[in-house]
Amino acid sequence: MGKRLTQEEVEKRVKDSFLERVEVISKYISKREPLEIHCLECGHKWSTRAQNVLYVEVLKAGMHRCPSCGTNKTGRLFKCS
């Protein structure tokens, strides 16, 4: 079993994954528990399992996965304006 992540490690991983365009606004409990995230581009707040954002590769420059401003109906990623 791996070591448990700290709140600071989770926040850094999420920021790095989303190219520093989001912030974690809830306390990290475990990878299976919901994590509240706030998009700094459009202000959208959403909840997702921590594992969905902790264990992903960094996307191409200028892209991130905010459900409100980061994708269109087809799920393609777009740059935030």
URSULCOR-V221127 format. One record per backbone hydrogen bond with DSSP energy under -1.0 kcal/mol. CO is the residue of the C=O (numbers start at 1). NH is the residue of the N-H. If there is no record, write none. Layout:
co->(CO/CO)
nh->(NH/NH)
//
This chain:
co->(6/7/8/9/10/11/12/13/14/15/16/18/21/23/30/31/33/35/36/37/38/39/44/46/48/49/50/50/51/60/66/70/72/76)
nh->(10/11/12/13/14/15/16/17/18/20/19/21/40/38/33/51/50/48/25/46/23/43/39/37/35/52/53/54/55/63/70/78/75/72)
//
